[in-house]
Amino acid sequence: MPEIPLHGTLDDRGWVRATMLYPTDEHLRECAFARMSAEAEVNGVDDAAPVTVRAVMIRLLLEAPSFKEFKKKNSKATQDGLIAGELLVFVYLMAEVLKLPKPSVNKAIYAYIKWSEEGFKWGDGRPVPHTESTIRNAWSTHKGVAHLWGALRINESYPFAEREDIFGEGWDTFLGVAADLFRFGCTFTPENVQPPEPVLDRALCWSLPATIAPRFLKTDRMPDRLLALLKDYKAPQPM
């Protein structure tokens, strides 16, 4: 399985974020990292001040899509990542917190559709998609990093850091939460799945180094909203 290399430097944040956006596209992943590194390098720096940039970074910036195009790609990738992360968190909460019978991705998709149909919007004002095809496609493209996006989503309901500090003061906790979601996803096999297979395919997921200790969610607060969304769920019938 691929592993995100972490070296204990600020570059780690950039590589994790770039991998979350483009888990299956190496070139866009590298371009995203180069752009984030460049933005961090010039942030708050006077226009006339010299900066040192590695040649490889300049090459990647030259090869990268235009700013407008990249912004559009990043927006779509972020949407798909958030959806995939939410689905994994839903399955996790069903199994680990609610202890519901037969947690599954199908149940999670059903709950997500019910939730999104209520008219919620992303931070940029776009409506949260609620078509099953869009949601399943997001799961397909970003399943390999769902544990990382899921850690962001967990923070929304069970906060461990201020949103703007997740990649700062909350970094170590974020990685630990993601590691636990990875553990869960790669070991939990829903019932009635043929052939039997875990929610996440370990061979295709971006794992974290073994030095990252999983951080388990400990809470007495039930996800009642999720329970309400699943109230009318009926399993798909075989054809």
N, C-alpha and C positions, 0 to 999 in steps of 0.2 A: 504494500500500500504506500502511496506517497506520504511523505512527512514534511510538515512545515518546519524548516530549520530555524531554531531560535538561538541567538548568540548573546543574549543579554544586553543588546544595544537598542537604541531608538529605532533602528531599521526594522526591528522585529514587528513593530506596530504596522509599518507600511506593508511589509510582506504579508502579514495576516489579513489586513484589509484588502489588499490586492487579490489575494487568493479567495477571499470570500466573494468578491465581485466576479472573478473569472476563473472558476475552478478547473475548467476544461480547455482554456485557451491560453497557452503559454505566452504568446506574443502580447496579447492584450494585458495579461497579468503583469508582465515586465514593464509595459508602457504605463500602466496605472501606477506601479511602484515608482517609476521615474518621475511621473508628474507629481505624485504626492511628495516625493523627496525634494523636488525643485520648489514646490510651493512652501514647504517647511523651511527651505534654505533662504528664500527671499522674504519670508513673512516678517514684516517690521523693519526690513533693511532699507536704507536710503537708496534711491534709484542710482546714485553715482558710486555706491560702494561696490568694490570688487568681491566676487564670490568664487570659490573653487568648486568646480563640478567635474566629476570623472567623465572621461571621453565616452564611455559606454552609455552614460546617462544622456548625454547630448544626442548620441545616435538614436537612442530609443525615443527621445522627444521629437526628433526630426521624422522618425518613422510612424509616430503615433497619429491617430485620427485627429482631425481639427478639434479645437476646443468645443465648438458647438456639437459636433458629432459625438465626441467623447462624453460630453455631458448627457446626451440622450442615451448612450449605451450604459453609462453608469446608473442612470435613473431606472432603466429597465432591469439591469442586473440587481440593483438594490431591491426593487419590488419583488423579483423572483426569490431573492435570498430571504427576505422577510417572510414571504409566504411559506417557503420550505422550513424555515426555523419555527414558525408558528405551528405547522403541522406536527413536527417532531415534539414540540413542547406539549401539544394537546395529547399525543399518545403517551408521553411521559407522565403527565398529570393524571390521565385515566388509570394508568397502571400503578404508579408509585404513590399517588396521593389519594385519589378517589377509590382506588381498588375496584374499579368497575369490571364486570365480566367481559371478556373478549375485546380488549382495546385493539384498535386497528387504524391503519392509515385511512381506510374508507370512512370510518367514524369521524376521524379528524377532518377530512375533507368536507363531510356533511356539516359538521359544526362550523367550519370556516365559512362555508357558503351562507349558512343561516346568519352568522355574525356580520358578514360583509353586506348582505342584503339590507341591513338596517341603515345603510347610507354613510358608513364611516369613510373618512378621507385620509390620504397620506399627508405628511407635513407640508407638501408643496401644493395641496389643494386638490390633487387628482383623486377621484373616487377609488376606493379599494375594489379591485375586480371581484366579481362573484360568479363568473362562469366556470363550470367544472373543468372545461378544457384548459383554460388559462391556469387554474390552480394545479391541475395535474402536470402541466408542462413545467411550471415553476418547480414542482417537486422533482421532476425528472432532471432538469438542468442543474439544480443546486442541492440535490440530496447529499452530495459528497461534502458539503460544508454546512449542512443543516444544523449541526451541533454548535457551530460558531455563531450563526445567526440566531439559533435558539437561545444561546446565552444572553444575547441582547434582548430577546423577547421576555425571557425569565425576569430580567431586571425591571421590566415595565410593571409586572404584577407583584414580584417579590424583590424589591430593590436591594441591591448590594453596593451601588454606587450612583452618584449623580450621573445623568445621561451623558453630559459633556465630559465626565471624568472617567468613563469606562476604559478609554485607551490611555489614561493617565494614572491617577491614584488607584483606580479600580482594576488595573491591568491584570495583576496576579489572580484576583478573584474571578475575573472574567474567564481567564484561561482554565481555572479549576472547574468552573461551572460547565464550560464547553467540554472539558475532559470527561465529566460525569455524564453529560448527555451523549457523548460518543460511546462511553461504556454501555450505557443503557441501549442505545440504538443498535449496537453491534451484537448484543446478547439477547435482546427481547424478541422472541418469535411469536407473532400473533397466532391465535388458534384459527383453524380452518384455512390456512394459507397453503396452497399447493403449487409447487413443492414447498415444504416448510423452509422458510428463510427469515433471518432477522430483518428488522425495519431498515437498518443500514447495512450496506455491503462493505465490510471492512477493507476489502481489496481495492475499492474505488473511492474510499473516503480519504480526505486529508486529515491525517492524524497529528497529534501534538507529541513532542518528545516525552519519553517515559518518566522524565523528571517532573513533569507537571502532575501534581496529585489531584485526583478528582475531588470536587467539593460538592457534597450532597445537599439537596434542599431539605431543610428541616423546618417544618411549619405546621401549626395547628389550624391555619386558615384554609378552609376548603375552597376550591375554585368553583363556587356556586354558579357563576355565569356559564361556565363550560357545561356543567351538569344540566342547566336549563336548556342550552342549545341542543343537547343530545336527547331531550325528553321524547321527541317523536321519531327518533331514528329507527328505521327498519332495514335489516341487512338485505343486500341485493339478492334476488332469487336467481337460482341457476336457470339457464335457458332450456 
